[in-house]
């Protein structure tokens, strides 16, 4: 039976890494080994999880420095004897061990506009093209693991900007609304400065870590930036606002 050498963050902000050797079987994932550690050596280890199938997003952690889902990292990908370092997400307040407080994300979700559909057709149905269905479906794949939020440098390195920044997770929600052919929200409501589009410099770090493979940067953030430029910086629109006194 192989043995994993784990280096796990224990405690709160004043905690430290503690090293453990844990036996495991073929086919296990990191979360399985953490559970075995919890059951055999560290009964008070705090770790958040739910489905263990890569669909709930609960077990997000930083494994060897990269934000990932513990349940999706198979042990065979690590070399024998390799130290596997497991740490909590760095961008959010630490509660204890591997559990962080992600409440900021839920508060931010409340600021996002809701979808406002046009009235149905005479037969009671609404119709849209398949390409529009496919575009929105990609954004709805999000499992809210908040790994993209964790790796975003605007949140991670500049927490003073967080009040004015929605982050990549909510940029895809804004994009879904802004691009929905039946939505009646004013364009400016989905591209306003309060969501912090201006802060993003499209490094694609959020796309790189998304476990669902959502093209956050190319399919959501860049189109939203283009819409913002069109709405607020188009010279003809600026002239119209000056002449009409609106906006």
C-alpha positions, 0 to 999 in steps of 0.5 A, spaced: 500 500 500 503 506 497 503 512 502 502 519 501 506 525 504 502 530 506 503 537 508 497 540 511 495 547 513 492 547 520 489 552 525 487 559 523 491 565 520 496 564 526 497 556 524 502 552 521 503 546 516 503 540 519 506 533 515 503 527 515 504 520 512 497 517 510 496 510 506 492 510 501 489 505 495 489 505 488 484 510 485 483 514 490 483 522 490 486 527 494 480 528 498 479 521 499 486 521 503 484 527 506 478 524 509 483 518 511 487 523 515 481 526 518 479 519 520 486 516 523 490 521 525 487 528 525 480 528 527 479 535 528 481 537 521 476 542 518 475 540 511 469 542 506 466 537 501 459 535 499 459 531 492 466 528 491 464 528 484 467 535 481 460 538 481 458 542 488 465 546 488 465 545 496 472 542 496 476 547 493 483 548 496 490 550 493 494 543 492 502 544 491 500 552 490 494 551 485 487 552 486 484 546 485 478 541 487 481 536 492 476 531 489 478 531 482 486 530 483 488 523 483 493 520 487 497 517 481 498 524 478 503 525 484 510 522 484 512 517 489 515 520 495 512 527 493 510 532 498 503 534 497 502 541 500 494 542 501 492 549 503 486 553 504 484 558 498 488 564 499 483 570 497 478 569 502 478 569 510 480 563 513 476 560 518 480 554 520 485 549 517 482 548 509 475 552 510 475 559 508 469 564 509 466 565 502 460 569 504 463 575 500 461 572 493 454 570 496 453 578 498 456 580 491 451 575 487 445 579 490 448 586 486 448 582 479 441 584 475 436 579 474 434 576 467 428 580 465 425 577 459 420 579 454 413 577 454 412 571 451 409 570 444 402 569 442 402 562 443 405 563 450 412 560 448 418 564 447 423 563 442 431 564 441 436 561 436 440 555 438 447 559 438 444 563 444 442 557 448 449 554 447 452 560 449 448 561 455 449 553 457 456 554 457 456 560 463 451 555 467 456 550 467 459 554 473 459 550 480 461 556 484 467 553 487 470 560 487 477 558 484 477 563 479 475 568 484 481 565 488 486 566 483 484 573 480 489 578 482 484 583 483 481 580 489 487 576 491 492 582 491 488 588 491 482 586 497 481 594 497 478 593 490 473 588 492 467 593 493 467 595 486 469 588 483 465 582 481 470 577 479 470 572 474 465 568 477 460 574 476 462 576 470 460 570 466 453 571 470 453 578 467 455 576 460 449 571 460 444 576 462 447 581 457 447 576 451 441 573 452 436 575 446 430 576 450 433 580 456 430 587 457 435 590 462 438 596 459 445 595 457 449 599 461 446 595 467 450 589 466 457 593 464 457 599 469 463 601 473 460 598 479 462 591 477 469 592 476 470 590 469 476 596 468 480 592 473 481 586 469 487 586 465 485 579 461 491 575 464 486 569 463 488 566 470 481 565 471 480 561 465 486 556 466 484 554 473 476 553 471 474 545 473 468 546 468 473 549 462 469 555 461 472 560 457 471 566 462 476 571 459 474 570 451 467 568 452 465 573 457 470 578 460 472 580 453 465 581 450 463 585 456 468 590 456 467 591 448 459 592 450 462 597 456 466 601 451 460 601 446 455 604 451 460 609 455 465 611 450 462 611 443 463 618 440 456 618 437 453 616 443 457 621 447 454 626 442 447 624 443 448 624 451 450 631 450 445 634 445 439 630 449 442 632 456 441 624 458 446 620 462 
